[in-house]
Structures are given as C-alpha cells and as structure tokens.
Amino acid sequence: MNPQGERWTAEQVLALAPDAASHKAGGELAGAASWSGTGARGQAVWGLCAGSGSEPYRTVIDLHGPAYRCSCPSRKFPCKHALGLLLLWGSGGAGVPGGGEPPEWAEQWLGERRERARSAAAAASGGAGSEAAGGGGAADPAAARRRAERRAQRIAAGATELEQRLSDLLRDGLATADRAGYGAWDETAARMVDAQAPGLEARVRELGAIPSSGPGWPARLLEECALAHLLNQGFLHLDSLPEELAATTRSRVGVTVPVAELLAHGQPVRDQWLVLGREDSSDGKLTTRRIWLRGRGTGRMAMLLSFGAAGRAPEQSLPLGLVLDADLTYYPGARPLRAALGTRYSPAAPPLPPGWTPAAASDDADEAAASDVPAPAGVPDGGGIDAALTAYGEALSDDPWLEGWPVVLSGVTPVPGDDGWQLADEAAGTALPIDPRCLGRTNLWQLAAIAGGRPVTVFGECGHRGITPLTTWDPEPVPLGIGTGPTSYGGTR
C-alpha cells in the first residue's frame, strides 16, 4: 500500500494503458485466477501471471515511479500484465496480500532501481566535481562550448536559408504555394535537419501541409509564415533579447538544456503535484507523452515530456488524479511550463483534504489501515472561461509561438452544435469553443455522457482555436482519449 493507505482506483490504473488494446487486455487479467505468488510491500507489487508458455510471466511494479518490469515480450509500458496486477492490487482484496518479502527476481530489479536513484542524486548534488572525484573525468567545458558554437552557427545558417525561402514565397505570392506542391518544402525541411534545428524543421513541414488543408489556407499560411519569420529573426538576434526570451527562442528552434545539467544547476520547486492529464502523440518516428501537473501550494502548472521509439510507448507514466510529493525543475524560458522530475519524496497517492498532512511512513512496513485516512480531496478547483482566456493571453504575450496553455475549467457544460462543440458556462453567460481538431482525437460524446447536461470540471489546453479537453471528473478523473497530433519540439510548451 502507499503511504496514505489508499490503493489506486480502476480508472486511475487503466488511464496508464498505452492504447485501447492494452486497456482491454489488462482488464481481462485483473482476476485472481490469472495470478500466483502475488504480494505487496512498501512501494513494490509483484506476481506471476500464467501465459502461453510453460513458465509464468514475472511482473513487478515500483509504485514510486510507477515503473514496471515484466518478462513478457511486449514493448508496451505498462504491459497488460502490469495493468492486470495493478487492477488486482487496487481492488483491495486478498488477491495481493501485503507484508511479504519480494522474491529474489523482484528484489534484484527493485534494488537496481534504488541504486540508480542514489547514483543520480549523488551526481546531481555533486556536479562536475563528483565526476572528477570518481575518476570518470568531467566533460571538457571548452570542447562543449565549441560544439555549442558550431551548432549555433549551423542553426543560424538554416534560419537564414528559411528566411530566403519565405521571402521568395511572399514575393511570388501565396498562390504559388498551392501550385508548387510539397517537394520544395520537403527539401527545405531536410536542410533544417542538416542545420540541427528540429523546431524549424517542424515549422517548415507545417508550412508545406497548409496549402492542402482546406478553405482559408492562404490566411493560415500567412500566419505561420509570420511566426516562422519571428522565430528566425529571434534566433539571429539572440544577443539583443532578454535572457528569458532568448531561452524560449532557443527551445523553439530545438536547442534544449540537457536533463542532467538542468537538475544539477536549476532551482527545484517542491510541491504536492496533482496529475491533471496525459496525452500521447506520434509523428511516425517518435511517440511523445505529455503529462500535466499542478502544484497544490504554488498553483503552478507543469508539463513533463518524454519520448519513445516508434511503436513503443514512453516509460514515464503517472496515474491521473494522484498527487506526487516531488521536486520539479523548470526549463528556462519566458513562460516556464516544461519541467524535469527530480527527487520524489513518496509514491504517487490520492489527494488529501486541505490541511491534512500524512504521518511519516516506512518503506519497509505495512501502512495504516485505509479507514484511518481521510477521504481523497476529489475534483480539483477550477476557474471560469474568462480566467482561462486571460491565462492563455498572458502566456502568449511571453511566448508568441505557444500553441496552448493548460487550464482547469469548473462549472462548464459540453454543448454539441452544427458549427462545432462548446463548453458553456451558463452562470456567467459565456462559452468557449472546443478545438475542431478534437473531433477526431477526443471522445466528446463520452464527455457529454458524463456531464449529462450538468456542469462539470474539465482540464485541457486553451489556445487560439479553442480548448482541447483532456480530462474530466466523475468524480474520479476520466481521460478523454489519446491524441494523435504532431510532436512539439518546444522546450517551454
């Protein structure tokens, strides 16, 4: 059990499923008949699941991640066996008894994770001096600086070339973009790859796709040309920008701070971080996972970004609706949002009512009974539509390339219509359109069914096209589908 004596709900477990097939298969393995040798102690859950082979699959879960290890051949994280074991554990019955000793195969993996965590903490606190003391040899700062300078020169050359491409387009007229086809843009995108500027490459590919995007494309193309021009000029004149805006510009072209450097030298923010939403997207080469959190004390929004190879889900996964007592370090920028997860002080657990602080608990002992723990806090506090638009507008003034800003709306009702969907606030007499792109990637009818014509709380991203709903509460958090949008290379988005 976790330190608060609460096990995860089925909804929170199934929200971790990397796809619909895993969601279904995990549910089919949630019965005790599929398992043997199960147990739970501290933050570890383990068990043996009968499979098609002669040997059962060995499954172990570290709730502190959560992280998973299974001997099955699946490349998904978590696999169906991990989901089934979590569901069985979360049911609270005798299927996963507590207090036992982990088997050797489970303890070995858990021990390796603990050792890696200690090494990472030592490296972060010691920095370059620790590397030198350990005999590994610190990286040569002068060599690193030369590599950074060479890359900056290549990106500047790519930005200059893209500026010329935009100038040619505007001189010849936007109508030529429709006749020229995608080939010229594809060649320009390849040049941005050579320039080591993935952010510019993504914008070029977006420019190439707009002429075939339907009515009104010339206006959209002009908007994207203006944003690309602004980004090019920003990078070409970095020295004249305020440092925070310069950091945003670097991140938008694809230059980000290494995680180890960020954690070693950044300023961590410790808080009780509520997991508000998750979205996966793919560009055919990488699967990108975004996890949004909000600090209970600071009120700050944060976004964790992780990647997985094509066909493989990213390993980082946090259950919706749970709270993480941890340090987050924000990437530099004019409007910081993306962050790296640092020290975690306890496993993810259900939120508690304001003013209640859990007693210290040992990782090596059973926890107090669930009856001694106050009920979870449930649905997060939200604001109105005006507050959401204000938050997005303020963020956009700091980062003009921002696609959207995370917001929690309370008291809104989903309303379908001939011209699209809206989230309406009857009390305030206002409404916010739902991004039309959600029609193919968000289960809006599920949201409408949960609401039943009544106001609900919705978390999503508010942008210039409207809001993209990602989570609602019933009263447990319900994910509203997994997105299929393009990968974002920005470091602050």
VEXSE-700732 format. One record per residue: residue in one letter; x, y, z of N, C-alpha, C in turn. Coordinates in steps of 0.001 Angstrom, whole numbers, plus 500000, padded with zeros to 6 digits. Atoms other than C-alpha are relative to their C-alpha. Layout:
% VEXSE-700732
aXYZXYZXYZ;...
This chain:
% VEXSE-700732
m500841498799500000500000500000500000500873501246500000;n499213498783500023501098503534499508499963500662501366;p499885499401498681501998505829502421498697500547500551;q501242499452499497498453507179502664498958498906500225;g500922501076499763496856503734502948498951499830498919;e500979500052501063494979504183499655500577499259498797;r499607500653501244495153501887496643499342500721498830;w500486499272501160494596503190493146498687499421499518;t501268500443500559491171503033491562500229499370498637;a499900500618501329490494501043488392500161501066498920;e499888498936501001490084504303486470501415500551499941;q498634499477499981493495505545487596500981499008499400;v499119501010500579495141502257486661499832499950498489;l500244500148501437493503501966483252500371501255499228;a499534498788500674494410505590482475501467499899499606;l498597500206500348498011504318482330500163499193498726;a499905500883501165497213501976479419500517500763498789;p499443499285501147499280502910476359499081500026498790;d500936500002501118496433502038473968498746499237500408;a501279500632499693492904500646473778500140498487500175;a499820501445499898494107497062473269500550499617501374;s499445500270498677496184497177476465498952500243501079;h501085499696499062493220498742478289499094498784500163;k500899501149499958491014495782477372500694498767500566;a499278501194499560493662493085477890500347500068501480;g499690499856498586494673494485481271498804499691500877;g501207500284499242491088494344482456499691498518500068;e500247501441500018490876490679481444500934499238500926;l499035500659499120493880489887483669499890500491501442;a500156499424498666492500491577486773499463499017501025;g500527500989499065491154488376488328501094499201500675;a498999500751499240492992486383490989500357498679499344;a499740501289500629492701483204488889501188500045499047;s498890499877500952495325484560486465501350500095500685;w498775499657499294497907485137489198500348498999501092;s499493500778498870500052483298491700501222500715500549;g498803499411499413502849484298494066499952501501500104;t500129498542499933501485487830494395500353500511501393;g499703499379498722502473490229497136500234501485499833;a499756498556500001502926493870498079500660500374501314;r499350499491498799505234495609500489500602501361499700;g499489498654500243506086499259500816499478500521498677;q500382499465501293506086500590497265500145498980498885;a499815501052501002506525497229495487498781499090499947;v501058500983500244503878494936493976500561498995498998;w499437501018500883504785491616492329499036498833499854;g500833501172500205503228488457490954500416499234498763;l499757500878501140503377485584488446498695499815499254;c501209500091500812500895485545485571500140498862498996;a499974501118500941500097482398483599499856500521498579;g500035499597501396500802482837479900499935498799499085;s500057501080500972501042480770476767501180499042500124;g498829500850499844504465479379477705499923499134501246;s499978500890498837505456476813480278500302500751501292;e499648499205498833506821479474482639499102501227500098;p500827498793499863504604482225484053500845501258499832;y499315498726500152505462485842483351500220500614501379;r499655499349498743507257487604486204499766501499499867;t500375498586500079505763491044486823500269500669501342;v499733499247498778506991493598489356499797501480499692;i500332498588500175505898497215489830500569500787501169;d499544499047498998507582500056491695499037501174499980;l501008498939499952504791502395492745500614501382500087;h499341498702499872507339505143493326500190500655498648;g499841499429501333507595505594489541498719500669499493;p499845501446499993505444503987488722500913499531498879;a499147500638500993507862501744486871499655498517499986;y500464501358500191507346498237485560501114499128499419;r499130501009500616509317495096484736499180498722499854;c500722501241500271507758492044483124500831499169499034;s499214500886500854509358489010481491499299499696498682;c500696500220501271506779489051478665500711500770498888;p499284499332501103507968490128475176499403501335499571;s500650498770500423505666493160474972500941501192500123;r499215498766499981507255496519474177499192501172500550;k500849498937499479504425498474475769500281500211501482;f499809499649498590504771500290479107498796500806500478;p499894501339499439502921499233481109499374498961499074;c500589501073500793502160495870479517498681499571500638;k501302500420499487498820494124480010500129499271501338;h499819500709498736500272492005482831500174500988501161;a499838498982498957501359495072484801498667500677500307;l501309499392499781497932496639484289499095499058500789;g500835500956499286496191493452485413500398499857501453;l499527500112498620498369493178488521499631501244500806;l500392498773499310497726496821489403498500500021500297;l501441500058499770493989496303488993499669499046501139;l500235500967498931494101493233491222500420500579501351;w499524499353498770496158495123493827499055501109500435;g500865498876499676493873498149493616498640499582500514;s501313500449499538490768496047494282499960499837501508;g499948500040498548491956495721497892499644498675500622;g500345501302499444491043492062498281501228499196500368;a498911500885499591493151489057499226500849499556498825;g499250500437501176494435488661495666501461500410500040;v498611499532499851497594490641496537500235500259501479;p499795499808498562498478490084500196501178500919500279;g498937499085499622500673492633501946500899499413501062;g499110500356498913503643492297504231501025498941499708;g499025501042500303505598489545502470501304500555499476;e498706499636500569509167489562501214499955499819498488;p499967500172501449509657490172497468500884498811499624;p499128501076500471511057487149495594501303500568499466;e498657499541500390514675487313494501499977500762498689;w500012499340501310513888488241490890499398501405500082;a500596498673499831511711491165492034500920500911500801;e499122499200499154514105492340494744501228500465499240;q498829499608500788517020492367492278499702501253499175;w500358498836500821515203494791489944499733501220500874;l500280498890499099513952496928492825501285500579500581;g498719499535499483517471497081494268500773500792498971;e499315499266501072518891498175490914499400501400499845;r500634498689500102516332500989490767500413500906501154;r499575499188498856517233502147494267501437500485499825;e498601499622500194520922502147493378500136501089498938;r499955498968501036520344504137490194499499501333500545;a500523498762499413518289506672492165501042500659500898;r498959499429499140521087507070494720501133500597499173;s498919499491500850523697507496491971499601501302499330;a500463498776500655521576510083490174499962501161500980;a500047498941498991521046512026493389501395500493500338;a498627499604499696524769511981494129500596500822498877;a499470499254501139525609513151490621499403501395499935;a500646498690500060523068515958490787500510500940501067;s499520499144498915524316517206494120501478500310499876;g498562499799500096527996516785493323500445500726498759;g499652499313501238528006518065489750501296499481499416;a498778500377500693531240518063487805501073499548500966;g498999500402499033533330517768490948499881498550500367;s500189501401499668531804514393491753500525499119498901;e499510500807501107532642513116488287501516499907500039;a498550500022499958536229514118488647500493499146501151;a499587500774498847536476512590492117499808498523499768;g500269501404500253535005509346490835500921499405498970;g499046500533500957537730509022488233499458499931498590;g500563500104501336535333509190485285500452501144499119;g499548498876500783536678512561484212498843500888499591;a501069499080500361534484515611483847500119500364498523;a499987499587501391533482516737480364500810501281499857;d499174498834500267535760519317478828499098501195499705;p500889498858500243533913522663479169500322500730498705;a499622499293501223535902524208476328499497499254498767;a500479500788501137535043521337473967498491500108499868;a501453499868500035531374521540474947499596501361499457;r500317498661500487531399525263474305500222500099498487;r499742499971501451532934524765470849498911499264499236;r501085500736500668530300522170469952498728500842499955;a501192499153499954527535524549471058500116501148498995;e499808498898500945529033527357468982499839499531498566;r500135500523501364529259525169465884498534499711499676;r501413500256500254525656524096466276499242501308499806;a500665498705500145524533527703466752500246500590498614;q499696499502501341526289528611463513499187499263498941;r500794500769500965524536525768461657498530500413500055;i501404499591499884521138526805463038499803501384499393;a500096498659500580521795530435462091499988499927498475;a499998500167501456522612529307458546498663499453499522;g501307500531500363519387527273458469498918501062500092;a500991498935499852517360530234459762500107501010498861;t499793499074501117518895532481457092499441499419498703;e500534500645501204518029529964454376498476499984500013;l501458500000499906514466529685455654499445501404499770;e500422498618500260514184533475455632499950500281498498;q499990499802501445515134533446451961498832499283499341;r501133500773500538512521530775451277498700500745500242;l501208499233499707509844532865452977499920501261499141;s499974498787500838510920535991451080499594499664498564;d500358500415501357510663534129447756498501499720499897;l501429500326500017507191532863448672499151501264499985;l500789498780499925505878536305449593500189500864498756;r499768499225501227507485537916446528499187499430498839;d500722500640501097505895535372444164498498499928500253;g501423500076499664502571535387446016499649498663500640;l500355501219499286500954532872448349499353498961499098;a500668500953500896499018531316445461500985499006499409;t499005500916500572502260529807444182500254498809500906;a499778501109499072502454527644447305499094498830499675;d500940501053500347499399525713446151500442499266498744;r499575500622501259500897525078442705501345499299500129;a498643500545499895504443524296443850500024498599500580;g500007501327499394503455521200445834500894499945501235;y499284500177498731505173519750448877501502499815499811;g498597500346500233508509518910447234500986501062500464;a499071498928499630510133522321447743500086500136501520;w499990499917498550509075522410451391500745498809500614;d499312501186499487510347518869451916501513500182499915;e498559499737500144513758519910450615500469501006501052;t499641499014498976513781522938452933500024499358501386;a500030500695498707512807520728455880501248499154500185;a498777500800499910515717518422455085501204500877500319;r498905499076499704518020521442455186499976500400501474;m500091499673498577516711522274458666500508498829500860;v499429501162499306517593518713459736501518500084499976;d498546499835500107521119519300458454500499501102500928;a499616498876499137521163522522460470499816499687501475;q500246500414498606520267520574463661498989500918500687;a501056499117499478517154522712464106498653499297499865;p501263500736500138514235520300464696498771500878500137;g501138499102499881511969523154465726499687500693498688;l500209499381501309512473524889462399499506498959498995;e500476501054500898512013521580460580498499499779500168;a501427500212499741508622521082462266499164501132499410;r500757498867500544507512524571461239499981499966498478;v499974500092501457508611524031457646499010498945499514;r500934501056500412506642520789457416498553500450500188;e501334499437499812503614522599458814499667500966498869;l500215499086501124504027525289456151499673499237498727;g500241500775501210504148522634453449498643499330499979;a501281500703499925500949520976454669498803500941499918;i501130499072499929498811524125454919499269500174498666;p500738499776501258498030524647451161498979498916499661;s500970501069500270496149521314451139499069499781501187;s500759500175498765494365521918454441498562500511499918;g501392499605500134491066523199453045499805501500499863;p500303498574500199489314526569452645500659500877501060;g499374499050499095491014529573454165501475499770500213;w498588500309499764494513528134453809500931501191499773;p499046498887500151496134531382452488500185500807501289;a499880499236498745495349533180455773500814499211501016;r499236500827499055496692530262457813501471499940499603;l498617500031500458499806530108455654500718501298500345;l499382498714499674500451533824456156500310500079501489;e499755499997498556500098533400459935501234499179500343;e498860500856499700502572530526460005501304500578499450;c498808499337500539504989532430457771500478501091500961;a499637498931499073504888535331460228500662499427501250;l499406500608498807505603533041463205501378499427499700;a498689500527500378508447531331461351501007501136499833;h499117498834500158509904534729460403500403500567501359;l499705499487498663509648535891464014501014499107500712;l499072500927499354511452532761465211501388500108499376;n498697499840500664514200533110462591500715501253500480;q499386498739499606514806536733463467500391499980501479;g499645500094498590514731535962467167501307499264500200;f498762500748499830517454533345466833501198500758499408;l498900499264500623519544535525464511500402501228500814;h499695498830499164519416538318467114499875499639501489;l500102500452498616519656536334470337500668500959500982;d499242499141499086522192538717471832499223501236500430;s500754498792499675519682541565471794498721499708500774;l501230500378499298516887539610473530500246499872501492;p499887500315498569516225539426477281500288498505500160;e499538501372499851517686536193478631498849498997499995;e501110500950499951514322534557479351499374499797498629;l500536500124501348513004535316475867500993499288499086;a498982500705500782516304534139474374499936498494500277;a500118501416499660515897530843476255498788499385499318;t501188500489500704512375530480474829500288499814498523;t499680500085501423513689531161471323500884498791499718;r499140501180500194516442528548471687499176498721500055;s500791501223499863513936525975472848499088499801498795;r500910500117501138511604526735469939500700499548498726;v499278500517501161514302526059467360500518498593500253;g499612501374499698515162522826469178501226499861500860;v498832500061499117518067523701471499499502499978501435;t500487500133498628517208522419474964501154499677500940;v498995500276498971519137522090478197499970498515500331;p499992501412499593520261518505478968499403499832501391;v500698500224498738518244516998481812500975499991501177;a499033500074498903521324516224483921500493501384500389;e499543498637499712522547519818483596498904500820500669;l501118499270499412519094521187484382499820499642501469;l500204500431498621518722519084487528501165500389500901;a498827499671499194522281519859488655500076501486500331;h499795498562499822522095523637488240498708500803500099;g501260499272499922518391524556488133499497500132501423;q500602499785498692516214525656491030498769499103500140;p501145500904499867513918522793492110498855500652500759;v501212499524499332510350523534493184499313498776500603;r500676501118499355508969521110495761498548500370500290;d501415499768499770505213520780495953499279498658499979;q500885501150500191502330518335496073499379500168498613;w500373499810501402501829517921492309498857499061499632;l501161500776500426498390516777491165500103499708498513;v499942500408501404498415514791487905498648500306499358;l501245499521500599495795516566485778499650499313498686;g500311500553501315496125514982482355501211499386499341;r498939500638500777498111512951479866499552499914498557;e500301500117501421498317512919476089501201499411499286;d498963500580500850500299510769473663499777500461498571;s500081499652501417501080511847470112501167499349499274;s498960500678500778503160510393467301500193500709498674;d499700499461501323504903511712464206500502498906499060;g499542501124500803505675508229462843501374499508500381;k498655500372499582509184508216464286500110499911501519;l499952499948498541508685509099467938498582500074500563;t501215499795499220505861508750470415500334500973501117;t499766498954499005505676511836472608498899499953501045;r500969500007498901503997511780476003500124501281500797;r500059498807499162502916514911477833499149499694501227;i500729500170498750501864514746481466499938501357500684;w500183498681499388500403517878483056499746499856501494;l500160499994498557500598518645486766499737501419500481;r500185498691499377499564521469489078500387499903501466;g499551499985498620501220522334492376498903500458500941;r501056499661499049498888522375495338500334501271500770;g499606498829499242500889525007497207500302501199499135;t499590498898500865502338527091494382498940500374498982;g500987499756501037499407526767491980500578499992498599;r499340499966501298501933526455489140499655498770499170;m500165501095500940501278524339486068501372499509499564;a498758500584500493503981521983484821499657498916498993;m500194501026501007504369519614481896501267499156499893;l498898500935500169506598516525481807499937499433498594;l499928500454501382507739515478478347500928498802499920;s499164501188500173509033512004477470499748499416498620;f500048500513501362509663510072474265500205498494499987;g499789501414500243509510506515472998500198499777498520;a499778500314501405510724504971469753498684499594499339;a501212500327500740508166504275467027499460498635500431;g500624501244499578505722501632468213500223499651501447;r499724500283498590506909501845471807499627501214500840;a500451498892499164505245503955474477501119500464500923;p499018499507499026507415506206476690499802499327501349;e500078500700498721508243504647480037499406500871501100;q500516499140498935507339507691482135498477500028499968;s501452500068499951503750507297483286499549500238501434;l500533499682498679501852508798486225498478499885499958;p501459500164500007498265507855487143499274501323500181;l500813498794499868495667510578486684499381500082501389;g500689499769498742494264512100489835500823499755501240;l499159500220498838497157511125492076500901501205500240;v499142498879499603499466513514493921501410499496500210;l498586500337499936503242513455493718500711501031500872;d499174499117499170505368514920496518501410499938499437;a498749500089500755508416515785494455500532501389499677;d499362498797500544510856518373493146499826500010498488;l499992499768501442510291519749489659500940501162499715;t499117498912500438512899521846487889499553500442498618;y500523499482501268511562524074485122501127500304499029;y499077499573501051513351524516481831499913501521499882;p500017498531500073514366528172481328499122500487498864;g500842499407501030512028530385479365499241501178500554;a500771498834499577509888533500479438498719499593500718;r501196500512499332506854531413480487500235498508500245;p499621501402499772508213528171482016498771499111500188;l501040501014499846505967525130481668500611498601500033;r499355501308500000508054522129480714500958499896501179;a499156500209498822509849520656483721500566498591499978;a499398501320499809512044517712484699499710499539501415;l500324500574498707511124515403487540501279499672500747;g498812500235499185513720515388490302499710499053501145;t500164500857498831513659513944493811498523499789500298;r501359500349499604510457512118494748500039499545501452;y499955500250498570509701512022498442499022498921500457;s500928501085499683506896509448498342499362499541498705;p500710500449501209504971507328495826498789500877499720;a501220499285500356502103508903493926498827499424500781;a501095500434499133498967508751496106498798500906499782;p501183499153500163495378510069496134500148501315500759;p499921498706499306494988513755497082499251499947501313;l500610499928498675494089514591500659499341501360500206;p500655498712499746491819517330502030500988501053500465;p499095498926499565493447520726502648500230499949501506;g499666499938498588495260520959505954500381498686500624;w499645501295499429495840517218506396501366499588499504;t498644500406500351499465516051506441500205498564500447;p499808501395499616500225512316506347501209499845500903;a498866500288499134502488510943509054501077499290499216;a498895500670500674505907509702508065499774498497500032;a500212501437500094505778506099506901501267499330499507;s498820500759500399508463503455506447499713499227498734;d500162500780501211509000501828503062500046498505500280;d499800501407499714509668498531504816498941499437500938;a501032500478499097506474498204506839498637500238499375;d501370499784500466502782497847506186499502501336500520;e500489498683499626500912501106506318498728499880500841;a501211499983499189497990502143508480498792499625499161;a501204500413500716494531500929507582499381501183499281;a500594498929500804492654502872504926498938500761500783;s501040499323499227489945503664507474500546501143500832;d499394498932499210492435505896509320500366501205499152;v499589498953500915492973508056506264498783500786499537;p501129499216500481490687510969505327499687499689498546;a500404500252501385488764510684502078500787500881499048;p499285499183500972490543511925498921499267501304499718;a500566498675500244490041515549498008499100500032498774;g500883500115501153488490514559494653500288501012498921;v499914499133501171487809517100491914500831501245500316;p499180498805499740490401519912491605499199501276499821;d500614498686500168489456523560491894500296500524498604;g499812499415501319488967525339488595499520501429499962;g500431498623500189488210528763487235498986500096498869;g500965499763501060485877530315484712500670500174498650;i499488499853501363486237530827480977500819501274499852;d499240498743500092487375534434481341501392499829500593;a498698500220499377490165533340483690500894499140499108;a499222500856500899491247530640481226500552500798498830;l499546499186501128491423533105478334501070500995500437;t498994499082499479493345535550480499501339499288500188;a498770500760499785495863532863481470500688499694498682;y499406500286501312496373531886477830500571501271499376;g499511498752500577496708535511476739501294500470500643;e498773499593499312499325536264479391501172499101499599;a498935500915500415501302533147478447500434500303498571;l499687499707501398501093534061474749500815501276499862;s499223498758500071502470537531475427501472499742500308;d498609500352499697505614535867476809500592499061498956;d499527501000500964505843533068474226499070500036498790;p500921499834501143504320534065470839499810498732499173;w500133501251500756504830530505469464499192498959500770;l500732500923499144502695528938472175498733499511499307;e501208500588500581500019526536470898498828500028500969;g501080500034499022498039526361474125500560500070501410;w499597499896498608498113526777477893499050499150500837;p500864500878499209496816524255480476499125500782500967;v500962499328499123493695525344482353499028498968500565;v501066500802499398491113523812484684498744500864500029;l501274499290500045487533524930483986499007499291500909;s501034500576499145484807524394486561498649500567499606;g501358499536500267481044524621486091499697500216498540;v500263499864501436481064524141482302499249498771499500;t500818501068500562478662522044480243500342499814498529;p499729500232501421479614520407476913498720500093499183;v501184499771500831477195521508474185500367499746498540;p499752500219501429477254519979470670499154500950499163;g500744499109500884476135522125467758500390499784498556;d499724500151501427476047522351463975501340500599499610;d498748499320500329479055524662463965501149499543500897;g498950500496499115481079522611466471499513499923501433;w500317500170498585481164521893470183500461501213500801;q499617498939499084481373524338473068499969499485501432;l500152500149498562481951524341476792499343501276500489;a500789498825499643479273526667478110499941500182501508;d500160499626498600479194528465481455498697500779500111;e501322499379499987475500529169481961499934501123501018;a500060498978498956476045531125485164500606501318499538;a499323498787500465478445533565483500499493500463498644;g500492499629501322476690533555480136501075500012498938;t498900500054500957479898532681478263500187498558499519;a499711501326500539481118529776476163501358500028499322;l498687500137500616484461528528474880499913498877498975;p500082501069501009484628526600471567501032498909500264;i499063501119499948486240523172471547500753499959498683;d499143500042501188489156522944469115499429498999498996;p500569500921500996487731521451465874500862498766499749;r499131501154500224490760519170465646499734498879500996;c500317501020498997489434517323468709498981498984499502;l501062500889500452486631515760466697500521498620499650;g499441501291500357488951513002465561500922499417501045;r499021500485499042491056512632468680499541500087501453;t500512499903498639488857513245471730498575499460500036;n501328500578499893485798511328472863499047501029500609;l500873498934499515483469514300473104498660499456500477;w501280500556499562480367512145473387500133499350501372;q499766500519498652481920510455476412499914501135501016;l500074498835499122482348513900477965498549500430500196;a501403499600499904478714514742477152499207499018500861;a500711501006499210477520511455478675500312500146501488;i499621499813498594479467512063481888499309501232500573;a500629498768499521478094515595482154498492499821500160;g501444500194499922474522514510481452499226501311500014;g500661498703500036473603518116480745500273500875501202;r499675499227498802475046519290484058501414500556499919;p498636499452500008478138521443484716501000499003500582;v498929500877499540481397519515485159501300500791500031;t498650499433500015485075520246485723500793499342498879;v499251500496501159487317519895482663501403500589500033;f498629499515500196491077520095482286500348499868498526;g499581500056501398492546520906478885500973501105499670;e499109498949500506494734523155476760499164501048499274;c500717498883500602493316526558475853500922500704499004;g499204499364501039494578528002472564499148500870499101;h500728499067500849493577530266469700498860499330499240;r501101500709500655491352527558468173498895499609500989;g500946500423498981489558526915471464500701499148501033;i499425500847498970490096524301474153500005498548499544;t499889501430500230491275520711473826499759499290501326;p500263500681498727489592518720476636500852498743500128;l499142501155499769491887516110478164499517499124501145;t500450500743498830490319515097481487498726500634500546;t501119499525499203487030515358483331499914499114501233;w500099500733498733485946514040486743498567499501500206;d501319500628499917483077511632487556499780499091501220;p499120498907499576484128512079490438501481499682499807;e498613500337500284487311510132489622500391500566498642;p499579499450501291489419511504486741499750499026498857;v500279500807501187488383510235483307500753500609498828;p499300499463501175490811510666480373499073500020498802;l500901499825501138489107511889477208500667499629498690;g499403500470501237491106509945474651501451500367499894;i498580499780500239494697509804473468500164500723498681;g499862499176501189495713512463470976500897499379498956;t499166500463501109497324511883467595500632501176499282;g499464498791500623498643515361466960501485499927499791;p498575499997500286502148516306465800500826500198501234;t499069499830498893505131516224468088500410501462500129;s499503498648499750506120519540469683501447499924500459;y498595499993499642509832520281469909500327501116500987;g499726498855499146509446523371472093500384499589501407;g499564500332498653511148523394475450499134500604501081;t500835499391498981508538525524477195498544499636499843;r501399500343500220505339524145475747499602498831500894;
